[in-house]
Amino acid sequence: MRSLLTYWHLDGLMAIFLIGLCVGYFYLIQFHLAKRSRYFIMGYLLIILSVASPLHFLGENYLMSAHMISHVLILLVAAPLLVLGIPEDLHYKYLTTISELLVKHPWISWMSGVCIMWFWHIPSIFNHLSEGAYATILKDTQLISLVLSGIIFSWPVIGPVRDGRLSALNAVLYLSAACIFCSLLGLMITFAPSGVYTRYVHIEDHFGFLKWIRNQNGISVMVDQQISGLIMWVPGCLIYLTASMYLLMKWFREKNDHPLIINHNNDRDGKSI
């Protein structure tokens, strides 16, 4: 049995997408690294970790919990970092148009980010992703859709056009609602009957890691499913709540820095009110 750390692999469609994403970003910033480019680089590396590393290998072949970690990293961490990596001083009309559209209709972004996670974890869909001649293409499509949905979801909150962002309180409501639905999905997976996700029940141990996972580490099918639900439920929701708390603190700071100016007008008798 080879060392787990040697299992790095990137599918062709995913490689094309990542190359296109990188080229598109550097074309956007005119091939000059900006201060915020570090966020893009961090998000990009996280995507590679999620789709090509041993974590992805475990998620595709053995552990639903590893699969869930990859999805949470892509949708809730890597994709927002990609958006944060876009400099605010770019003057492209289409960036303004996108921002105006999404801030005017935030339900589009919200539905994109929330529904995509729910869709891919419907058992009947989830269990058939690894079947058939087009299994690899379907899996890559799943991962690409998570990246794009994560970008669209986070755009109205942290997009590069300041005037095209939701107000702090609206953004808190936006994120809190997503947190609720994230928690509901996590709860459903955690307390669902064992074997609902059959993809991880009938595992063909081509690589020889199943005994190591089941016997030496004690991760049964049910435990693995429960860990997956908890990952979606607790860390996933915590990311939303952390962003919400940051926005609330920022809003309070701005209110303190710009207090309301009270005008003391005189009443009809000339006395100060």
C-alpha positions in Angstrom: 0.0 0.0 0.0 1.4 3.3 -1.1 1.6 6.3 1.3 -1.5 8.3 1.4 0.5 11.5 0.8 1.5 10.3 -2.7 -2.1 10.4 -4.0 -2.2 13.7 -5.9 -4.2 13.8 -9.0 -5.9 16.4 -11.1 -8.6 15.5 -13.7 -8.4 17.1 -17.2 -11.5 19.2 -17.0 -10.6 20.5 -13.6 -7.1 21.4 -14.8 -8.5 23.3 -17.8 -10.8 25.2 -15.4 -8.0 26.1 -13.0 -5.8 27.3 -15.8 -8.6 29.4 -17.2 -9.3 30.8 -13.8 -5.7 31.8 -13.3 -5.3 33.3 -16.7 -8.6 35.2 -16.4 -7.6 36.7 -13.1 -4.2 37.9 -14.3 -5.7 39.3 -17.4 -8.2 41.2 -15.2 -5.4 42.7 -13.2 -3.3 43.3 -16.4 -0.6 40.9 -15.3 0.5 43.1 -12.4 0.2 41.7 -8.9 -1.9 43.9 -6.6 -1.9 44.0 -2.8 -5.1 42.0 -2.7 -3.7 39.3 -5.1 -2.5 37.4 -2.0 -6.1 36.5 -1.3 -6.6 35.1 -4.8 -3.4 33.0 -4.4 -4.6 31.6 -1.1 -8.0 30.8 -2.5 -6.5 29.2 -5.6 -4.2 27.0 -3.5 -7.1 26.0 -1.3 -9.0 24.9 -4.4 -6.0 22.8 -5.6 -5.8 21.2 -2.1 -9.6 20.4 -2.3 -9.6 18.9 -5.8 -6.2 17.3 -6.2 -4.7 16.4 -2.9 -5.0 13.2 -0.7 -7.9 14.9 1.0 -9.8 14.7 -2.4 -8.6 11.2 -2.9 -10.1 10.1 0.4 -13.3 12.0 -0.3 -13.8 10.3 -3.7 -12.9 6.8 -2.6 -13.4 6.3 1.1 -14.7 9.0 3.4 -17.8 11.3 3.1 -16.3 13.5 5.8 -13.2 14.2 3.6 -15.6 14.9 0.8 -17.5 17.4 2.9 -14.3 19.2 4.1 -13.4 19.7 0.4 -16.8 21.2 -0.3 -16.8 23.5 2.7 -13.3 24.7 1.8 -14.3 25.5 -1.8 -17.7 27.1 -1.3 -17.1 29.0 2.0 -13.4 29.8 2.1 -11.6 29.5 -1.3 -14.3 31.2 -3.4 -14.7 34.3 -1.1 -10.9 34.6 -1.1 -10.9 34.7 -5.0 -13.4 37.5 -4.8 -11.4 39.4 -2.2 -8.4 39.1 -4.5 -10.0 41.4 -7.1 -8.6 44.9 -6.6 -11.1 47.6 -5.8 -9.5 50.2 -8.1 -10.4 48.3 -11.3 -12.6 50.3 -13.7 -14.4 47.8 -15.8 -18.0 48.4 -16.7 -18.9 44.7 -16.5 -17.7 44.5 -12.9 -20.0 47.4 -12.0 -22.9 45.8 -13.9 -22.5 42.5 -12.2 -22.3 44.2 -8.8 -25.4 46.3 -9.4 -27.3 43.3 -10.6 -26.4 41.1 -7.6 -27.0 43.8 -5.0 -30.3 44.7 -6.6 -31.4 41.0 -6.7 -29.4 39.4 -3.8 -31.7 36.4 -3.9 -29.9 35.3 -7.1 -26.6 35.0 -5.2 -28.2 33.6 -2.1 -30.0 30.8 -4.0 -26.8 30.1 -5.9 -24.7 29.6 -2.8 -27.3 27.7 -0.7 -29.1 25.6 -3.3 -25.9 24.2 -4.9 -24.9 22.6 -1.7 -28.3 21.2 -1.1 -28.6 19.9 -4.7 -25.3 18.0 -4.7 -26.2 16.3 -1.4 -29.6 15.0 -2.4 -29.0 11.2 -1.8 -30.3 10.1 -5.2 -28.0 12.6 -7.0 -25.0 12.1 -4.6 -25.1 8.3 -4.9 -25.0 8.3 -8.7 -22.1 10.8 -9.2 -19.6 8.0 -9.3 -21.5 5.7 -11.7 -21.4 5.5 -15.5 -19.1 6.5 -18.2 -19.3 10.2 -17.4 -18.6 10.0 -13.7 -15.4 11.9 -13.8 -17.0 14.7 -15.8 -19.9 14.9 -13.4 -17.6 15.1 -10.4 -15.5 17.9 -12.0 -18.8 19.7 -12.9 -19.8 19.4 -9.3 -16.5 21.0 -8.1 -16.5 23.7 -10.7 -20.1 24.6 -9.8 -19.1 25.0 -6.1 -16.4 27.4 -7.0 -18.6 29.5 -9.3 -21.5 29.5 -6.8 -19.2 30.5 -4.0 -18.0 33.4 -6.0 -21.5 34.5 -6.9 -22.7 34.1 -3.3 -20.0 36.1 -1.7 -20.0 38.9 -4.4 -22.8 41.1 -2.9 -21.0 41.0 0.4 -17.3 41.5 -0.5 -17.3 42.3 -4.2 -14.7 44.7 -5.7 -17.2 47.5 -6.3 -17.9 49.2 -2.9 -21.2 50.8 -4.1 -22.3 47.4 -5.3 -22.3 45.7 -1.9 -25.1 45.0 0.5 -25.3 47.3 3.5 -23.8 45.8 6.7 -27.2 44.9 8.2 -28.6 43.5 5.0 -25.4 41.4 4.6 -25.8 40.1 8.2 -29.3 39.0 7.3 -28.1 37.5 4.1 -25.4 35.4 5.8 -27.5 34.5 8.8 -30.3 33.1 6.6 -27.6 31.0 4.7 -26.3 29.8 8.1 -29.8 28.5 9.0 -30.1 26.5 5.8 -26.5 25.2 6.2 -27.3 24.0 9.7 -30.5 22.3 8.5 -28.6 20.4 5.8 -25.9 19.4 8.4 -28.6 18.2 10.8 -30.3 16.1 8.1 -27.1 14.4 7.2 -26.0 13.9 10.8 -29.3 12.2 11.8 -30.1 10.5 8.6 -30.2 6.7 8.7 -27.0 4.9 8.1 -26.5 3.9 4.5 -28.6 6.8 2.9 -25.4 7.7 1.1 -24.7 4.3 -0.4 -21.7 5.6 -2.3 -19.7 5.1 1.0 -21.4 1.9 2.1 -20.3 -0.3 -0.8 -16.7 0.7 -1.2 -14.4 -1.1 -3.7 -11.1 -1.1 -1.9 -8.8 -0.7 -4.9 -6.1 1.1 -3.0 -6.0 -0.9 0.3 -7.0 1.8 2.8 -10.4 0.5 3.9 -9.1 -1.7 6.8 -6.9 1.2 8.0 -9.9 3.5 8.0 -12.5 1.1 9.5 -10.4 -1.1 11.9 -7.4 1.0 12.9 -9.2 4.4 13.1 -12.7 3.1 14.0 -14.5 5.2 11.4 -17.6 3.2 10.5 -20.1 4.2 7.8 -22.4 5.8 10.3 -19.6 7.7 12.2 -18.3 9.0 8.8 -21.8 10.2 7.9 -22.3 11.9 11.2 -18.9 13.6 11.0 -19.8 14.9 7.6 -23.1 16.4 8.9 -21.3 18.0 11.8 -18.7 19.5 9.5 -21.5 21.1 7.5 -23.4 22.1 10.6 -20.7 23.5 12.9 -17.7 24.8 11.1 -19.8 25.7 8.0 -22.2 27.7 10.0 -19.4 29.2 12.1 -17.9 30.7 8.9 -21.2 32.5 8.2 -21.5 33.7 11.8 -17.9 34.9 11.9 -18.5 37.0 8.8 -21.8 38.3 10.3 -20.1 39.3 13.5 -17.3 41.1 11.6 -19.8 43.1 9.6 -21.8 44.0 12.7 -18.6 45.2 14.5 -17.7 47.2 11.4 -21.1 48.8 11.3 -20.9 49.8 15.0 -17.5 51.3 14.5 -18.7 53.3 11.5 -21.7 54.5 13.6 -19.4 55.6 16.4 -17.0 57.3 14.0 -19.9 59.3 12.4 -22.4 60.1 15.2 -25.6 61.8 14.3 -25.5 65.5 14.5 -28.5 66.7 16.5 -29.8 70.2 15.6 -31.2 72.1 18.6 -34.0 74.1 16.9 -35.9 76.7 18.7 -39.6 76.3 19.4 -42.3 78.8 18.6 -41.5 80.7 21.9 -37.8 81.0 21.0 -36.8 78.5 23.6 -34.3 75.7 22.9 -35.9 72.3 22.7 
